[in-house]
Amino acid sequence: MVLIVCLPGLTSAQGAPPQPAPPSAFDATRVRVGLSLRKPVTTARIQALRGTCRYVLSPIPAASGTDPLLSQERSGKIAEEEDLTFQVTHRGLTVRTSEGAEYAEGFGKMVVSSDGVFNLEVYNLSPLILSGRLEITLLDDGTVGLVNETTIGEIIRSAVSEISPSPEIEANKAFIVMARTRLKAALEQKRHASDTFDLCNTDHCLPFHGQGSNRELIEILYQDMPDFVMTAQGKVFLPYYHECCGGKVSSAKDVFGIDDPIHVAREDRIVGKGSENCFHSSSFYWTREFSQEEMADFLSVTFAGGGTRIFLRWDPIKTDAAGRITEVRLFGRRERKMRGVDFLEAAWDYFGINSLKSMRFTLEPMRRTTIYRGMGRGHGVGCCLMGADGLAKKGWSFEDILKFYFAGITLTKASGGPGPATASPPAGPSSPRKPARPRR
């Protein structure tokens, strides 16, 4: 037997691709996103991929009102498939285009804008395909700051394409709602009030690396989905998520010290419906071995500024009901206590994200090494992405998936108005719903 599923938005009744619905007022909102790359940027290439790019070069501000400017404002265009290269020199930003224009006098800022899309290419990093407006600003340390002005909708599609491990329609619908909720809450909370941008492209707000890795499934589902957000007691909130909980979700109070009734601890399984929802994840079980020297170097470099023997070892001193380590103690010449999630993030920065995958592990001391046997990946609070995939595989709708991981929420329109027309039954073992029929 062959099952054929018609994805929403692929074809109309006449067989022709339908026109995409216009974005909602909230999703069409233009915001400034600070682009944090994996290394400082001093030179890069920008290519016009679709449409013409316009650029404006602004002089370095004078040290005082009487000092002359070292350059004057300049502007120009680069045609489709042409490019420009900028570099930081002792004069400031210098620019050269593939069409022969050269600006060597040095500038403090460049703004590139396009009605189409353009490519930002930094050596040894994946290219970023962007739209809208890109600001490149010379910083005091000789590098540049990057800010992309784009729409909420672009960020949602890019972020969900990046964070989603699932091919399931209902799971990805849930992730789209979760991403929109997180962005709306981040804007309302003014998480970057002291910066020159509204949002960042890291986990602090939401990952965003342009359109280059956007998945077609996410693009289709985004066009089909209303602009729902989650609310609790009438307000949007910042939803947490992680890749795999290992079968048990922890509360925000235990992990972050936040008294939050939305992010509660729970078993990530449905009684009578098989194993844990995220059991199929490659990170459900993991093992890692560290030598005593590796761990001592990590503690020294990360927490003691390279000082030797200040912190030699660490111990878990508190765990939650899931077995997740929530507080640790560093000791040596000094002692220090810290949250387990902060220790985890420090380990990711030092060893890489495939080192300690979570803080839910046991220790097996050996003669020269210690074996870490763990479960799950990430901090373990909020939506388990692989668990959501598992729930979708078991027939749950996106509404029920969200209500399973976030307690006491309702769905409403980001731009105002009610949520789904029909109320969803309480999420739980007794009420899994059949997969929603794809909308046309």
C-alpha positions as a Markdown table, in Angstrom:
| # | Residue | x | y | z |
|---|---|---|---|---|
| 1 | Met | 0.0 | 0.0 | 0.0 |
| 2 | Val | 1.3 | 3.5 | -0.9 |
| 3 | Leu | 0.2 | 6.5 | 1.1 |
| 4 | Ile | 0.3 | 9.9 | -0.7 |
| 5 | Val | 0.0 | 13.0 | 1.5 |
| 6 | Cys | -0.7 | 16.3 | -0.2 |
| 7 | Leu | 1.2 | 19.0 | 1.5 |
| 8 | Pro | -0.7 | 22.2 | 2.0 |
| 9 | Gly | 0.2 | 24.9 | -0.5 |
| 10 | Leu | 1.8 | 22.7 | -3.2 |
| 11 | Thr | -1.0 | 22.9 | -5.8 |
| 12 | Ser | -4.5 | 24.3 | -6.2 |
| 13 | Ala | -7.5 | 22.4 | -7.4 |
| 14 | Gln | -6.5 | 23.3 | -11.0 |
| 15 | Gly | -3.0 | 22.0 | -10.6 |
| 16 | Ala | -1.3 | 25.4 | -10.6 |
| 17 | Pro | 0.8 | 26.6 | -7.7 |
| 18 | Pro | -1.3 | 28.9 | -5.5 |
| 19 | Gln | -0.2 | 32.4 | -4.7 |
| 20 | Pro | 1.3 | 32.6 | -1.2 |
| 21 | Ala | -0.9 | 34.4 | 1.3 |
| 22 | Pro | 0.4 | 37.8 | 2.3 |
| 23 | Pro | 2.2 | 37.9 | 5.6 |
| 24 | Ser | 0.4 | 39.1 | 8.7 |
| 25 | Ala | 1.0 | 42.5 | 10.1 |
| 26 | Phe | 3.3 | 41.1 | 12.8 |
| 27 | Asp | 5.3 | 38.8 | 10.4 |
| 28 | Ala | 5.7 | 41.8 | 8.0 |
| 29 | Thr | 7.3 | 43.9 | 10.8 |
| 30 | Arg | 10.9 | 44.9 | 9.9 |
| 31 | Val | 13.4 | 44.5 | 12.7 |
| 32 | Arg | 17.1 | 44.9 | 13.1 |
| 33 | Val | 19.0 | 41.7 | 13.8 |
| 34 | Gly | 22.6 | 41.7 | 15.1 |
| 35 | Leu | 24.6 | 39.1 | 13.2 |
| 36 | Ser | 27.1 | 37.3 | 15.5 |
| 37 | Leu | 29.4 | 35.1 | 13.5 |
| 38 | Arg | 31.9 | 32.5 | 14.7 |
| 39 | Lys | 34.9 | 34.7 | 14.3 |
| 40 | Pro | 35.6 | 38.5 | 14.0 |
| 41 | Val | 35.0 | 40.0 | 10.6 |
| 42 | Thr | 37.6 | 42.3 | 9.0 |
| 43 | Thr | 36.9 | 41.5 | 5.3 |
| 44 | Ala | 34.0 | 40.0 | 3.3 |
| 45 | Arg | 32.4 | 39.8 | -0.1 |
| 46 | Ile | 28.8 | 40.8 | -1.0 |
| 47 | Gln | 27.2 | 39.6 | -4.2 |
| 48 | Ala | 23.9 | 40.6 | -5.7 |
| 49 | Leu | 22.1 | 37.3 | -6.3 |
| 50 | Arg | 18.7 | 38.6 | -7.4 |
| 51 | Gly | 18.1 | 42.2 | -8.3 |
| 52 | Thr | 20.4 | 45.2 | -7.9 |
| 53 | Cys | 22.1 | 46.1 | -4.7 |
| 54 | Arg | 22.6 | 49.7 | -3.6 |
| 55 | Tyr | 25.4 | 50.8 | -1.3 |
| 56 | Val | 26.1 | 54.0 | 0.7 |
| 57 | Leu | 29.5 | 54.7 | 2.3 |
| 58 | Ser | 29.6 | 57.1 | 5.2 |
| 59 | Pro | 32.7 | 58.8 | 6.5 |
| 60 | Ile | 34.3 | 58.1 | 9.9 |
| 61 | Pro | 32.9 | 60.6 | 12.4 |
| 62 | Ala | 35.4 | 63.4 | 13.1 |
| 63 | Ala | 37.0 | 63.4 | 16.6 |
| 64 | Ser | 35.7 | 66.9 | 17.2 |
| 65 | Gly | 33.4 | 69.3 | 15.5 |
| 66 | Thr | 36.3 | 71.3 | 14.0 |
| 67 | Asp | 38.3 | 68.3 | 12.6 |
| 68 | Pro | 37.9 | 67.7 | 8.9 |
| 69 | Leu | 36.3 | 64.5 | 7.7 |
| 70 | Leu | 38.7 | 62.1 | 6.1 |
| 71 | Ser | 36.2 | 61.1 | 3.4 |
| 72 | Gln | 32.9 | 62.2 | 1.9 |
| 73 | Glu | 29.7 | 60.1 | 1.6 |
| 74 | Arg | 29.8 | 57.9 | -1.5 |
| 75 | Ser | 27.1 | 55.7 | -3.1 |
| 76 | Gly | 26.7 | 53.3 | -6.0 |
| 77 | Lys | 25.1 | 50.1 | -7.3 |
| 78 | Ile | 26.1 | 46.6 | -8.1 |
| 79 | Ala | 24.2 | 44.8 | -10.8 |
| 80 | Glu | 22.8 | 41.3 | -10.4 |
| 81 | Glu | 25.6 | 38.7 | -10.2 |
| 82 | Glu | 28.2 | 41.4 | -9.6 |
| 83 | Asp | 29.9 | 41.9 | -6.2 |
| 84 | Leu | 31.9 | 44.2 | -3.9 |
| 85 | Thr | 34.6 | 43.4 | -1.4 |
| 86 | Phe | 35.2 | 45.4 | 1.8 |
| 87 | Gln | 38.2 | 45.3 | 4.1 |
| 88 | Val | 39.3 | 47.0 | 7.3 |
| 89 | Thr | 42.6 | 48.9 | 6.8 |
| 90 | His | 44.4 | 51.6 | 8.8 |
| 91 | Arg | 42.2 | 54.2 | 7.0 |
| 92 | Gly | 38.9 | 52.5 | 7.9 |
| 93 | Leu | 36.6 | 50.5 | 5.6 |
| 94 | Thr | 37.8 | 50.3 | 2.0 |
| 95 | Val | 35.6 | 49.0 | -0.8 |
| 96 | Arg | 36.2 | 47.6 | -4.3 |
| 97 | Thr | 33.5 | 46.4 | -6.7 |
| 98 | Ser | 33.8 | 43.8 | -9.5 |
| 99 | Glu | 32.7 | 46.6 | -11.9 |
| 100 | Gly | 35.9 | 48.6 | -11.3 |
| 101 | Ala | 34.8 | 51.2 | -8.7 |
| 102 | Glu | 37.3 | 51.6 | -5.8 |
| 103 | Tyr | 36.9 | 53.6 | -2.6 |
| 104 | Ala | 40.3 | 53.6 | -0.8 |
| 105 | Glu | 40.0 | 56.7 | 1.4 |
| 106 | Gly | 38.4 | 54.8 | 4.3 |
| 107 | Phe | 34.9 | 54.9 | 5.7 |
| 108 | Gly | 33.2 | 54.3 | 9.0 |
| 109 | Lys | 30.0 | 52.6 | 7.8 |
| 110 | Met | 28.5 | 50.9 | 4.7 |
| 111 | Val | 24.8 | 50.2 | 4.1 |
| 112 | Val | 23.8 | 47.7 | 1.5 |
| 113 | Ser | 20.2 | 47.4 | 0.5 |
| 114 | Ser | 18.3 | 45.3 | -2.1 |
| 115 | Asp | 14.7 | 44.5 | -3.1 |
| 116 | Gly | 16.0 | 41.0 | -3.9 |
| 117 | Val | 18.6 | 38.9 | -2.1 |
| 118 | Phe | 22.3 | 39.1 | -1.8 |
| 119 | Asn | 25.1 | 36.9 | -0.5 |
| 120 | Leu | 27.4 | 37.8 | 2.4 |
| 121 | Glu | 30.5 | 35.7 | 2.2 |
| 122 | Val | 33.1 | 35.6 | 5.0 |
| 123 | Tyr | 36.3 | 33.5 | 4.5 |
| 124 | Asn | 36.0 | 30.0 | 6.1 |
| 125 | Leu | 32.4 | 30.5 | 7.1 |
| 126 | Ser | 29.2 | 29.4 | 5.4 |
| 127 | Pro | 27.7 | 32.2 | 3.2 |
| 128 | Leu | 24.6 | 34.1 | 4.4 |
| 129 | Ile | 21.9 | 34.7 | 1.9 |
| 130 | Leu | 20.1 | 37.9 | 3.1 |
| 131 | Ser | 17.4 | 40.3 | 2.0 |
| 132 | Gly | 16.5 | 43.8 | 3.0 |
| 133 | Arg | 19.3 | 46.0 | 4.4 |
| 134 | Leu | 22.7 | 45.2 | 5.8 |
| 135 | Glu | 24.7 | 47.7 | 7.9 |
| 136 | Ile | 28.5 | 47.2 | 8.2 |
| 137 | Thr | 29.9 | 49.4 | 10.9 |
| 138 | Leu | 33.6 | 49.9 | 11.8 |
| 139 | Leu | 34.2 | 49.1 | 15.5 |
| 140 | Asp | 36.9 | 50.4 | 17.8 |
| 141 | Asp | 38.8 | 47.0 | 17.8 |
| 142 | Gly | 39.4 | 47.0 | 14.1 |
| 143 | Thr | 36.5 | 44.6 | 13.2 |
| 144 | Val | 33.0 | 45.3 | 11.9 |
| 145 | Gly | 29.6 | 44.9 | 13.4 |
| 146 | Leu | 26.8 | 43.5 | 11.1 |
| 147 | Val | 23.1 | 44.3 | 11.4 |
| 148 | Asn | 20.5 | 43.0 | 9.0 |
| 149 | Glu | 17.2 | 44.7 | 8.8 |
| 150 | Thr | 14.6 | 42.1 | 7.7 |
| 151 | Thr | 11.1 | 40.8 | 8.5 |
| 152 | Ile | 9.9 | 38.6 | 11.3 |
| 153 | Gly | 8.7 | 36.2 | 8.7 |
| 154 | Glu | 12.2 | 35.8 | 7.3 |
| 155 | Ile | 13.6 | 35.1 | 10.7 |
| 156 | Ile | 10.9 | 32.5 | 11.5 |
| 157 | Arg | 11.5 | 30.5 | 8.3 |
| 158 | Ser | 15.2 | 30.6 | 8.7 |
| 159 | Ala | 15.2 | 29.7 | 12.4 |
| 160 | Val | 12.8 | 26.8 | 12.2 |
| 161 | Ser | 14.7 | 25.4 | 9.2 |
| 162 | Glu | 17.8 | 25.4 | 11.4 |
| 163 | Ile | 16.5 | 24.1 | 14.7 |
| 164 | Ser | 13.9 | 21.6 | 13.5 |
| 165 | Pro | 15.2 | 18.0 | 13.4 |
| 166 | Ser | 11.8 | 16.8 | 12.2 |
| 167 | Pro | 10.2 | 15.9 | 8.9 |
| 168 | Glu | 6.7 | 15.8 | 10.5 |
| 169 | Ile | 4.2 | 18.4 | 9.4 |
| 170 | Glu | 2.5 | 18.9 | 12.8 |
| 171 | Ala | 5.9 | 19.1 | 14.7 |
| 172 | Asn | 7.1 | 21.8 | 12.3 |
| 173 | Lys | 3.8 | 23.7 | 12.6 |
| 174 | Ala | 4.4 | 23.7 | 16.4 |
| 175 | Phe | 8.0 | 25.0 | 15.9 |
| 176 | Ile | 6.7 | 27.8 | 13.7 |
| 177 | Val | 4.3 | 29.0 | 16.4 |
| 178 | Met | 7.0 | 28.6 | 19.1 |
| 179 | Ala | 9.5 | 30.7 | 17.0 |
| 180 | Arg | 7.0 | 33.5 | 16.4 |
| 181 | Thr | 6.1 | 33.5 | 20.1 |
| 182 | Arg | 9.7 | 33.7 | 21.1 |
| 183 | Leu | 10.3 | 36.6 | 18.8 |
| 184 | Lys | 7.3 | 38.5 | 19.9 |
| 185 | Ala | 8.2 | 38.0 | 23.6 |
| 186 | Ala | 11.9 | 39.1 | 22.9 |
| 187 | Leu | 10.7 | 42.3 | 21.3 |
| 188 | Glu | 8.2 | 43.1 | 24.0 |
| 189 | Gln | 10.8 | 42.4 | 26.7 |
| 190 | Lys | 13.4 | 44.6 | 24.8 |
| 191 | Arg | 16.1 | 42.1 | 25.3 |
| 192 | His | 18.6 | 44.3 | 23.4 |
| 193 | Ala | 17.4 | 47.7 | 24.6 |
| 194 | Ser | 21.0 | 48.9 | 25.0 |
| 195 | Asp | 22.2 | 47.7 | 21.6 |
| 196 | Thr | 21.8 | 49.1 | 18.1 |
| 197 | Phe | 19.6 | 46.2 | 17.1 |
| 198 | Asp | 16.3 | 44.7 | 18.2 |
| 199 | Leu | 17.2 | 40.9 | 18.2 |
| 200 | Cys | 20.3 | 38.8 | 17.9 |
| 201 | Asn | 20.9 | 35.7 | 15.8 |
| 202 | Thr | 21.9 | 33.4 | 18.7 |
| 203 | Asp | 20.0 | 31.2 | 21.1 |
| 204 | His | 19.6 | 34.3 | 23.3 |
| 205 | Cys | 16.8 | 35.3 | 20.9 |
| 206 | Leu | 16.6 | 32.9 | 18.0 |
| 207 | Pro | 19.1 | 31.5 | 15.5 |
| 208 | Phe | 19.1 | 33.3 | 12.1 |
| 209 | His | 21.6 | 32.7 | 9.4 |
| 210 | Gly | 19.7 | 34.0 | 6.3 |
| 211 | Gln | 17.7 | 32.1 | 3.7 |
| 212 | Gly | 20.4 | 29.8 | 2.4 |
| 213 | Ser | 19.4 | 26.8 | 4.5 |
| 214 | Asn | 15.6 | 27.3 | 4.4 |
| 215 | Arg | 13.8 | 24.0 | 4.0 |
| 216 | Glu | 11.0 | 23.8 | 1.4 |
| 217 | Leu | 8.7 | 22.0 | 3.8 |
| 218 | Ile | 9.1 | 25.0 | 6.3 |
| 219 | Glu | 8.4 | 27.5 | 3.5 |
| 220 | Ile | 5.2 | 25.7 | 2.5 |
| 221 | Leu | 3.9 | 25.2 | 6.1 |
| 222 | Tyr | 4.7 | 28.8 | 7.0 |
| 223 | Gln | 2.5 | 30.1 | 4.1 |
| 224 | Asp | -0.3 | 27.8 | 5.2 |
| 225 | Met | -0.2 | 28.6 | 8.9 |
| 226 | Pro | -2.1 | 31.5 | 10.5 |
| 227 | Asp | 0.1 | 33.8 | 12.6 |
| 228 | Phe | -0.6 | 32.0 | 15.9 |
| 229 | Val | 1.4 | 32.7 | 19.1 |
| 230 | Met | 1.2 | 31.1 | 22.5 |
| 231 | Thr | 0.0 | 33.2 | 25.4 |
| 232 | Ala | -0.4 | 32.5 | 29.2 |
| 233 | Gln | -2.8 | 34.6 | 31.2 |
| 234 | Gly | -3.2 | 36.8 | 28.2 |
| 235 | Lys | 0.5 | 37.5 | 27.6 |
| 236 | Val | 3.1 | 36.1 | 25.3 |
| 237 | Phe | 6.1 | 34.5 | 27.0 |
| 238 | Leu | 9.6 | 33.4 | 26.1 |
| 239 | Pro | 9.3 | 29.7 | 25.3 |
| 240 | Tyr | 12.4 | 27.5 | 25.9 |
| 241 | Tyr | 13.3 | 24.6 | 23.7 |
| 242 | His | 16.1 | 22.0 | 23.4 |
| 243 | Glu | 17.0 | 19.1 | 21.1 |
| 244 | Cys | 16.3 | 16.0 | 23.3 |
| 245 | Cys | 15.3 | 15.7 | 27.0 |
| 246 | Gly | 16.2 | 12.0 | 27.3 |
| 247 | Gly | 12.7 | 11.2 | 28.4 |
| 248 | Lys | 12.3 | 13.7 | 31.2 |
| 249 | Val | 11.7 | 17.5 | 30.9 |
| 250 | Ser | 13.0 | 19.7 | 33.8 |
| 251 | Ser | 11.3 | 22.8 | 35.1 |
| 252 | Ala | 12.6 | 26.3 | 34.6 |
| 253 | Lys | 12.8 | 26.7 | 38.3 |
| 254 | Asp | 15.2 | 23.8 | 38.8 |
| 255 | Val | 17.4 | 24.6 | 35.8 |
| 256 | Phe | 17.4 | 28.5 | 35.6 |
| 257 | Gly | 16.0 | 29.4 | 39.0 |
| 258 | Ile | 13.0 | 31.1 | 37.4 |
| 259 | Asp | 9.6 | 30.6 | 39.1 |
| 260 | Asp | 7.7 | 29.9 | 35.9 |
| 261 | Pro | 4.4 | 28.0 | 35.9 |
| 262 | Ile | 4.6 | 27.4 | 32.1 |
| 263 | His | 7.8 | 25.5 | 32.0 |
| 264 | Val | 7.2 | 22.6 | 34.4 |
| 265 | Ala | 8.8 | 19.2 | 34.9 |
| 266 | Arg | 7.2 | 16.2 | 33.2 |
| 267 | Glu | 7.7 | 12.8 | 31.8 |
| 268 | Asp | 8.2 | 13.0 | 28.0 |
| 269 | Arg | 6.1 | 9.9 | 27.2 |
| 270 | Ile | 2.5 | 8.9 | 26.8 |
| 271 | Val | 1.3 | 6.0 | 29.0 |
| 272 | Gly | 0.3 | 3.0 | 26.8 |
| 273 | Lys | 1.8 | 4.6 | 23.7 |
| 274 | Gly | 5.3 | 3.0 | 23.6 |
| 275 | Ser | 8.6 | 4.4 | 24.8 |
| 276 | Glu | 9.6 | 8.0 | 25.5 |
| 277 | Asn | 8.7 | 10.5 | 22.7 |
| 278 | Cys | 12.3 | 11.3 | 22.0 |
| 279 | Phe | 13.7 | 7.7 | 22.3 |
| 280 | His | 14.5 | 7.7 | 18.6 |
| 281 | Ser | 17.0 | 10.5 | 19.0 |
| 282 | Ser | 20.7 | 9.8 | 18.5 |
| 283 | Ser | 21.3 | 11.8 | 21.6 |
| 284 | Phe | 18.9 | 9.9 | 23.9 |
| 285 | Tyr | 22.0 | 8.0 | 25.2 |
| 286 | Trp | 25.5 | 9.2 | 24.9 |
| 287 | Thr | 29.0 | 8.6 | 26.4 |
| 288 | Arg | 32.0 | 10.8 | 26.7 |
| 289 | Glu | 35.4 | 10.3 | 28.4 |
| 290 | Phe | 37.6 | 13.1 | 29.8 |
| 291 | Ser | 41.1 | 12.8 | 31.2 |
| 292 | Gln | 41.9 | 14.6 | 34.4 |
| 293 | Glu | 44.2 | 16.9 | 32.5 |
| 294 | Glu | 41.5 | 17.9 | 30.0 |
| 295 | Met | 39.1 | 18.8 | 32.8 |
| 296 | Ala | 41.7 | 20.6 | 34.8 |
| 297 | Asp | 42.7 | 22.7 | 31.7 |
| 298 | Phe | 39.0 | 23.5 | 31.0 |
| 299 | Leu | 38.5 | 24.7 | 34.6 |
| 300 | Ser | 41.7 | 26.7 | 34.6 |
| 301 | Val | 41.1 | 28.5 | 31.2 |
| 302 | Thr | 37.4 | 29.0 | 31.5 |
| 303 | Phe | 36.9 | 29.9 | 35.2 |
| 304 | Ala | 40.4 | 31.1 | 36.4 |
| 305 | Gly | 41.7 | 33.1 | 33.4 |
| 306 | Gly | 44.4 | 30.5 | 32.8 |
| 307 | Gly | 45.6 | 30.5 | 36.4 |
| 308 | Thr | 47.0 | 27.1 | 37.4 |
| 309 | Arg | 45.6 | 25.0 | 40.3 |
| 310 | Ile | 42.9 | 27.5 | 41.2 |
| 311 | Phe | 40.2 | 25.0 | 40.2 |
| 312 | Leu | 41.3 | 21.4 | 39.9 |
| 313 | Arg | 38.1 | 19.4 | 40.0 |
| 314 | Trp | 34.4 | 19.8 | 40.1 |
| 315 | Asp | 31.5 | 18.0 | 41.8 |
| 316 | Pro | 27.7 | 17.9 | 41.3 |
| 317 | Ile | 26.0 | 19.2 | 44.4 |
| 318 | Lys | 22.4 | 19.3 | 43.4 |
| 319 | Thr | 20.2 | 17.4 | 40.9 |
| 320 | Asp | 16.5 | 17.6 | 40.1 |
| 321 | Ala | 13.9 | 14.8 | 39.9 |
| 322 | Ala | 14.9 | 14.0 | 36.3 |
| 323 | Gly | 18.5 | 13.4 | 37.4 |
| 324 | Arg | 19.7 | 16.6 | 35.7 |
| 325 | Ile | 22.6 | 18.3 | 37.5 |
| 326 | Thr | 21.4 | 21.8 | 38.4 |
| 327 | Glu | 24.3 | 23.0 | 40.6 |
| 328 | Val | 28.0 | 22.3 | 40.6 |
| 329 | Arg | 31.0 | 23.1 | 42.9 |
| 330 | Leu | 34.5 | 23.9 | 41.5 |
| 331 | Phe | 37.3 | 23.5 | 44.0 |
| 332 | Gly | 41.1 | 23.7 | 44.3 |
| 333 | Arg | 42.8 | 26.6 | 45.9 |
| 334 | Arg | 39.4 | 28.3 | 45.8 |
| 335 | Glu | 35.8 | 27.2 | 45.7 |
| 336 | Arg | 33.0 | 28.4 | 43.5 |
| 337 | Lys | 29.3 | 27.3 | 43.0 |
| 338 | Met | 27.5 | 27.8 | 39.8 |
| 339 | Arg | 24.3 | 26.6 | 38.0 |
| 340 | Gly | 24.6 | 23.4 | 36.0 |
| 341 | Val | 23.3 | 25.1 | 32.8 |
| 342 | Asp | 26.1 | 27.7 | 33.0 |
| 343 | Phe | 28.7 | 24.9 | 33.4 |
| 344 | Leu | 27.2 | 23.1 | 30.4 |
| 345 | Glu | 27.4 | 26.3 | 28.2 |
| 346 | Ala | 31.0 | 26.8 | 29.3 |
| 347 | Ala | 31.8 | 23.2 | 28.3 |
| 348 | Trp | 30.3 | 23.8 | 24.9 |
| 349 | Asp | 32.4 | 26.9 | 24.4 |
| 350 | Tyr | 35.6 | 25.0 | 25.4 |
| 351 | Phe | 35.2 | 21.4 | 24.1 |
| 352 | Gly | 32.5 | 21.9 | 21.5 |
| 353 | Ile | 28.8 | 21.2 | 21.4 |
| 354 | Asn | 29.4 | 17.4 | 21.0 |
| 355 | Ser | 31.3 | 17.1 | 24.3 |
| 356 | Leu | 28.8 | 17.2 | 27.3 |
| 357 | Lys | 25.5 | 17.0 | 25.5 |
| 358 | Ser | 23.5 | 17.7 | 28.6 |
| 359 | Met | 23.8 | 17.9 | 32.4 |
| 360 | Arg | 21.8 | 14.7 | 32.8 |
| 361 | Phe | 24.6 | 12.2 | 33.3 |
| 362 | Thr | 26.4 | 10.0 | 35.8 |
| 363 | Leu | 30.1 | 9.9 | 36.5 |
| 364 | Glu | 32.3 | 6.8 | 36.5 |
| 365 | Pro | 35.8 | 7.7 | 37.8 |
| 366 | Met | 38.6 | 5.6 | 36.3 |
| 367 | Arg | 42.3 | 5.7 | 37.2 |
| 368 | Arg | 43.2 | 8.6 | 34.8 |
| 369 | Thr | 39.9 | 9.5 | 33.2 |
| 370 | Thr | 36.2 | 9.9 | 34.0 |
| 371 | Ile | 33.5 | 8.4 | 31.9 |
| 372 | Tyr | 30.3 | 10.5 | 31.5 |
| 373 | Arg | 27.2 | 8.5 | 30.7 |
| 374 | Gly | 24.4 | 10.8 | 29.8 |
| 375 | Met | 20.9 | 11.2 | 28.3 |
| 376 | Gly | 19.5 | 14.0 | 26.1 |
| 377 | Arg | 21.0 | 17.1 | 24.5 |
| 378 | Gly | 20.5 | 20.7 | 25.7 |
| 379 | His | 19.2 | 22.2 | 28.9 |
| 380 | Gly | 16.1 | 20.1 | 29.1 |
| 381 | Val | 13.5 | 22.8 | 29.7 |
| 382 | Gly | 10.4 | 23.5 | 27.6 |
| 383 | Cys | 9.8 | 21.9 | 24.2 |
| 384 | Cys | 11.9 | 18.8 | 23.4 |
| 385 | Leu | 12.3 | 19.1 | 19.7 |
| 386 | Met | 12.8 | 15.3 | 19.1 |
| 387 | Gly | 9.9 | 14.6 | 21.5 |
| 388 | Ala | 7.7 | 16.9 | 19.5 |
| 389 | Asp | 8.7 | 14.9 | 16.4 |
| 390 | Gly | 7.8 | 11.7 | 18.3 |
| 391 | Leu | 4.4 | 13.1 | 19.3 |
| 392 | Ala | 3.6 | 14.1 | 15.7 |
| 393 | Lys | 4.5 | 10.5 | 14.6 |
| 394 | Lys | 1.9 | 9.3 | 17.2 |
| 395 | Gly | -0.8 | 11.4 | 15.6 |
| 396 | Trp | -0.8 | 14.6 | 17.8 |
| 397 | Ser | -1.7 | 18.0 | 16.3 |
| 398 | Phe | 0.6 | 21.0 | 16.6 |
| 399 | Glu | -1.8 | 22.5 | 19.2 |
| 400 | Asp | -1.7 | 19.5 | 21.4 |
| 401 | Ile | 2.1 | 19.2 | 21.1 |
| 402 | Leu | 2.5 | 22.8 | 22.3 |
| 403 | Lys | 0.1 | 22.2 | 25.2 |
| 404 | Phe | 2.0 | 19.1 | 26.1 |
| 405 | Tyr | 5.2 | 21.0 | 26.7 |
| 406 | Phe | 3.9 | 24.4 | 27.8 |
| 407 | Ala | 1.4 | 24.3 | 30.7 |
| 408 | Gly | -1.7 | 26.5 | 30.7 |
| 409 | Ile | -1.2 | 28.1 | 27.3 |
| 410 | Thr | -3.7 | 29.2 | 24.6 |
| 411 | Leu | -3.2 | 30.1 | 21.0 |
| 412 | Thr | -4.0 | 33.6 | 19.7 |
| 413 | Lys | -3.2 | 35.7 | 16.7 |
| 414 | Ala | 0.0 | 37.7 | 16.8 |
| 415 | Ser | -1.7 | 40.5 | 15.0 |
| 416 | Gly | -4.9 | 40.3 | 17.2 |
| 417 | Gly | -8.0 | 38.2 | 17.0 |
| 418 | Pro | -8.9 | 34.7 | 18.3 |
| 419 | Gly | -6.9 | 31.6 | 17.9 |
| 420 | Pro | -8.1 | 28.3 | 16.4 |
| 421 | Ala | -11.8 | 28.1 | 15.8 |
| 422 | Thr | -12.3 | 24.8 | 17.6 |
| 423 | Ala | -11.0 | 24.3 | 21.1 |
| 424 | Ser | -8.3 | 21.6 | 21.4 |
| 425 | Pro | -8.9 | 18.8 | 24.0 |
| 426 | Pro | -6.5 | 18.8 | 26.9 |
| 427 | Ala | -3.2 | 17.4 | 25.9 |
| 428 | Gly | -2.4 | 14.1 | 27.6 |
| 429 | Pro | -2.4 | 10.3 | 27.4 |
| 430 | Ser | -6.2 | 10.1 | 26.9 |
| 431 | Ser | -6.6 | 12.7 | 24.2 |
| 432 | Pro | -4.1 | 12.3 | 21.3 |
| 433 | Arg | -5.6 | 13.6 | 18.1 |
| 434 | Lys | -5.4 | 12.2 | 14.6 |
| 435 | Pro | -3.1 | 14.1 | 12.2 |
| 436 | Ala | -4.8 | 17.3 | 11.1 |
| 437 | Arg | -6.1 | 17.2 | 7.5 |
| 438 | Pro | -3.7 | 19.4 | 5.4 |
| 439 | Arg | -5.3 | 22.7 | 4.5 |
| 440 | Arg | -5.6 | 23.9 | 0.9 |
